[in-house]
Amino acid sequence: MKLLHSVSVILLLFTTRYLEAEANVSKKSVNFLTPEALLSADHYHTTCPDAEAIINQKVTAWVQKDPTLAPSIIRLHFHDCAVRGCDASILLNSANSERAANESRTLRGFQVIDDIKAEVERRCPKTVSCADILTAAARDATILAGGPFWEVPFGRKDGRISIAREASLVPQGHENITTLLDFFTELGLDILDLVSLSGAHTIGRSTCKSFMNRVYNFNGTAKPDPSLNMYYLEILKRRCKREMDLVHLDVISPRTFDNVYYTNLVRKVGLLSTDQLLYSDSRTGPFVQAFATQPFLLSSQFAASMVKLGNVHVLSRPHEGEIRTNCNYVNPV
């Protein structure tokens, strides 16, 4: 009964979102266009028809050489959208930028975006934004890891502002569910987006520093987190000799995008405290249970939530942002 209720809730949310989409069409008909409504899948069809193909070819080449770049690119996209929206502010490379912040020190994949941008600039100068490149690269990285396809709408502009202290706004893996829900709400995302986007943790790694408190000193008790599977706890103790050692977020299938991340949570082998809380919290637990037992729900919902993430606070109007010629720096005046 609990599973049927969980699936029913998700199907109800799917229906609600369909009706919202229909309402958005009506809004367009009266010329009420939100920034994300100005994005379109065919934005570059005339000005740079090979843009998506170039991005895909480059991401594929990099990930084939180093599969760990797939989750890194997805994470880079999330960190970009989580601060000031999806405007490539995370890519700006200066002493006081988000990229230079302590919270961003483990981010990777910048060289992939730089490589893509160089080729796109060679083929279509001053046309394709870094924000669009990063958004599409995250989609292609997901597919290469075995995840779903989704159509990326294009037309984002690149921002000119990046502030190091704002990087601390991004969740670090120790927040409670209420804090996470509040954060996602600020981005225009909801509880279903929180649970489905957390599924990106089915691939990738985390530094031991991010969860050491769960292993040795949970909530200042000098004891392990009681919600940790005891066998998994011993594995973590063996693998974490130093704070910056890396551990797979999904202990079972760490390089494959699948729903095992959610079955791990049910078995109490979630790595980050925020992961495990998704299952134990009554608000998010039913969605975890549904994704753990219905893989097709995860694939479709993850794709839908990634589209929403990629549309967060985009700069798309003519007077907003710019098309950087180098993703590391704003264009010279």
C-alpha positions in Angstrom: 0.0 0.0 0.0 2.9 2.4 0.8 4.4 1.8 -2.6 1.1 2.3 -4.4 0.6 5.5 -2.5 4.1 6.7 -3.4 3.6 6.0 -7.1 0.2 7.7 -7.0 1.7 10.8 -5.5 4.4 11.0 -8.2 1.8 10.4 -11.0 -0.3 13.1 -9.5 2.7 15.5 -9.6 3.4 14.5 -13.2 -0.3 15.4 -14.1 0.0 18.7 -12.2 3.2 19.6 -14.1 1.5 18.8 -17.4 -1.4 21.2 -16.6 1.2 23.8 -15.6 2.9 23.4 -18.9 -0.5 23.9 -20.7 -1.0 27.0 -18.6 2.4 28.3 -19.7 1.3 27.9 -23.3 -1.7 30.1 -22.6 0.6 32.7 -21.0 2.7 32.8 -24.1 -0.4 33.5 -26.2 -0.9 36.8 -24.3 2.8 37.7 -24.7 3.8 36.9 -21.1 7.2 35.4 -21.6 9.4 34.4 -18.7 13.1 34.3 -19.2 13.1 30.5 -19.6 10.3 30.8 -22.1 12.7 32.6 -24.4 14.9 29.5 -24.6 14.3 27.1 -27.5 15.8 23.8 -28.7 16.4 25.3 -32.2 18.1 28.5 -30.9 21.4 27.7 -32.8 19.9 25.9 -35.8 20.8 28.7 -38.1 23.7 30.5 -36.3 25.6 27.3 -35.2 23.8 24.2 -36.4 26.7 21.9 -35.2 26.8 23.2 -31.7 25.2 20.2 -30.0 27.2 17.8 -32.1 30.5 19.5 -31.1 29.5 19.5 -27.4 28.6 15.8 -27.6 31.8 14.8 -29.4 34.0 16.6 -27.0 32.3 15.4 -23.9 32.3 11.8 -25.2 36.1 12.0 -25.9 36.9 13.4 -22.5 34.7 10.9 -20.6 36.0 8.0 -22.5 39.5 8.9 -21.4 38.3 9.6 -17.8 34.9 8.3 -16.8 35.0 10.2 -13.5 34.5 13.4 -15.5 30.9 12.5 -16.2 29.6 13.1 -12.6 32.0 16.0 -12.3 30.4 17.8 -15.2 26.9 17.2 -13.9 28.1 18.6 -10.5 29.7 21.6 -12.1 26.4 22.4 -13.8 24.5 22.1 -10.5 26.9 24.4 -8.7 26.6 26.9 -11.6 22.8 27.0 -11.5 22.6 27.0 -7.7 24.4 30.4 -7.5 22.9 33.3 -9.5 21.2 30.8 -11.9 22.6 29.0 -14.9 24.8 31.8 -16.2 28.3 30.1 -16.2 29.4 32.3 -13.3 31.1 29.2 -11.8 33.5 29.2 -14.8 34.8 32.7 -14.2 38.4 32.4 -13.1 39.5 35.2 -10.8 40.7 35.6 -7.2 37.3 36.5 -5.8 35.1 34.2 -8.0 32.9 31.3 -7.0 35.5 29.0 -8.6 38.2 30.3 -6.2 36.1 29.7 -3.1 37.0 27.0 -0.7 33.6 25.3 -1.3 34.5 24.9 -5.0 38.0 23.4 -4.5 36.8 19.9 -5.5 34.9 20.9 -8.6 36.3 19.4 -11.9 35.6 19.5 -15.6 36.6 23.1 -16.3 39.1 21.9 -19.0 36.3 20.0 -20.8 34.2 23.2 -21.1 37.3 25.2 -22.2 38.0 22.6 -24.9 34.4 22.7 -26.1 34.3 26.5 -26.1 37.5 26.7 -28.1 36.1 24.5 -30.9 32.7 26.2 -30.9 34.4 29.6 -31.2 36.5 28.3 -34.1 33.3 27.2 -35.9 30.8 29.8 -34.7 32.6 32.9 -33.2 30.7 34.9 -30.5 27.6 32.8 -30.9 27.2 30.0 -28.3 27.2 30.9 -24.6 29.3 29.1 -22.0 26.1 28.6 -20.0 24.5 26.7 -22.8 27.7 24.6 -23.3 27.8 23.6 -19.7 24.0 22.8 -19.7 24.3 20.5 -22.7 27.5 19.0 -21.5 25.7 17.9 -18.3 23.0 16.2 -20.4 25.6 14.4 -22.5 27.6 13.3 -19.5 24.5 11.8 -18.0 23.8 9.8 -21.1 27.4 8.5 -21.2 26.9 7.2 -17.7 23.8 5.3 -18.7 21.2 8.0 -17.8 18.3 9.4 -19.8 18.2 11.8 -22.7 16.4 15.1 -22.6 16.1 18.0 -25.0 18.1 21.0 -23.9 16.5 24.4 -24.7 19.2 27.0 -25.6 19.5 30.7 -25.5 21.1 31.4 -22.1 23.5 34.3 -21.8 26.7 34.4 -19.7 26.7 36.4 -16.5 29.4 39.0 -15.6 29.4 38.6 -11.9 30.9 35.8 -9.7 31.5 36.2 -6.0 33.4 33.7 -3.9 31.4 34.0 -0.8 28.2 33.1 -2.7 29.6 29.6 -3.3 28.8 28.8 0.3 25.1 28.9 -0.6 25.4 25.5 -2.3 24.5 22.6 0.0 27.6 20.8 1.3 26.1 17.4 2.3 25.3 18.1 6.0 22.0 20.1 5.8 18.7 18.8 7.1 15.8 18.2 4.7 14.0 21.5 5.6 17.1 23.5 4.7 17.4 21.6 1.4 13.7 22.1 0.6 14.0 25.8 1.3 17.1 26.1 -0.9 15.4 24.3 -3.8 12.3 26.4 -3.4 14.4 29.5 -3.8 15.6 28.1 -7.2 12.0 27.4 -8.3 12.4 23.7 -7.7 10.3 21.4 -5.5 10.4 18.3 -3.4 10.3 15.9 -6.3 13.2 17.8 -8.0 15.2 17.5 -4.7 14.8 13.7 -4.6 15.3 13.1 -8.3 18.3 15.4 -8.7 19.9 13.8 -5.7 19.9 10.7 -7.9 23.0 12.2 -9.6 24.8 10.7 -6.6 24.4 7.3 -8.3 27.7 8.2 -9.9 30.6 10.2 -8.6 32.7 10.4 -5.5 33.0 12.4 -2.3 35.9 13.4 -0.1 36.0 11.7 3.3 35.9 15.1 4.9 32.3 15.5 3.7 31.0 12.6 5.9 33.7 11.9 8.5 31.4 13.2 11.3 29.0 10.3 10.4 31.8 7.8 10.9 33.4 9.1 14.1 31.5 12.0 15.8 27.8 12.2 14.7 26.2 15.3 16.2 29.1 15.7 18.7 28.4 12.3 20.3 31.9 10.8 19.6 30.0 7.9 18.1 29.0 6.9 14.5 25.7 7.9 12.9 23.3 5.2 14.2 21.5 5.2 10.8 24.7 3.8 9.1 24.7 0.2 8.1 27.4 -1.3 10.4 29.1 -3.2 7.6 29.2 -0.1 5.5 30.6 1.8 8.5 33.6 -0.5 8.6 34.2 -0.1 4.9 34.3 3.7 5.3 36.7 3.5 8.2 39.1 1.4 6.1 38.9 3.7 3.1 39.1 7.0 4.8 42.7 7.4 6.1 42.8 11.1 5.1 40.2 13.8 4.8 40.7 14.3 1.1 40.6 10.6 0.2 37.7 9.8 -2.2 34.9 7.3 -1.7 32.2 6.4 -4.3 28.8 7.9 -3.5 27.2 4.6 -4.7 29.0 1.7 -3.3 27.3 -0.9 -5.5 27.4 0.6 -9.1 29.5 3.7 -8.9 30.0 4.4 -12.6 26.5 3.6 -13.8 23.5 5.9 -13.7 20.7 3.8 -12.2 18.3 3.6 -9.3 20.7 1.7 -7.0 21.4 5.0 -5.2 17.9 4.8 -3.9 18.0 1.1 -3.0 21.2 1.9 -1.1 19.3 4.5 1.0 16.7 1.9 1.9 19.5 -0.4 3.0 21.1 2.4 5.1 24.2 2.7 2.9 23.8 6.3 1.8 27.1 8.1 2.0 26.3 11.7 2.8 24.0 12.5 5.7 21.7 14.5 3.3 21.4 11.3 1.2 20.3 9.1 4.0 17.9 11.7 5.4 16.0 11.6 2.1 14.8 8.2 3.0 14.2 8.7 6.8 12.3 12.0 6.4 8.6 11.4 6.0 8.3 14.1 3.3 10.9 12.7 0.9 10.9 9.0 2.0 8.0 8.0 -0.2 9.7 9.3 -3.3 12.9 7.5 -2.5 10.9 4.3 -2.1 9.2 4.8 -5.4 12.4 5.5 -7.3 14.0 2.5 -5.6 11.4 0.1 -6.9 10.4 1.8 -10.2 13.5 2.7 -12.3 11.5 4.1 -15.2 10.1 6.8 -12.9 13.6 7.9 -12.0 14.7 8.2 -15.7 11.7 10.3 -16.7 11.7 12.5 -13.6 15.5 13.1 -13.5 15.3 14.3 -17.1 12.4 16.6 -16.3 14.1 18.0 -13.2 17.3 18.6 -15.1 15.4 20.7 -17.6 14.0 22.7 -14.7 17.4 23.0 -13.1 18.9 24.3 -16.4 16.2 27.0 -16.6 16.9 28.5 -13.1 17.2 32.3 -13.2 18.5 32.3 -16.8 19.7 35.4 -18.6 17.9 35.3 -21.9 16.6 38.8 -22.7 18.5 41.0 -25.2 19.9 43.4 -22.6 21.0 40.7 -20.2 24.4 39.1 -20.0 26.8 38.4 -22.9 28.3 35.6 -25.0 31.7 35.1 -23.6 34.5 34.3 -26.1 36.5 32.7 -23.3 34.5 31.0 -20.5 37.1 32.0 -17.9 36.7 35.7 -18.3 34.1 38.3 -19.0 34.5 40.0 -22.4 36.7 43.1 -22.5 34.7 46.3 -22.6 
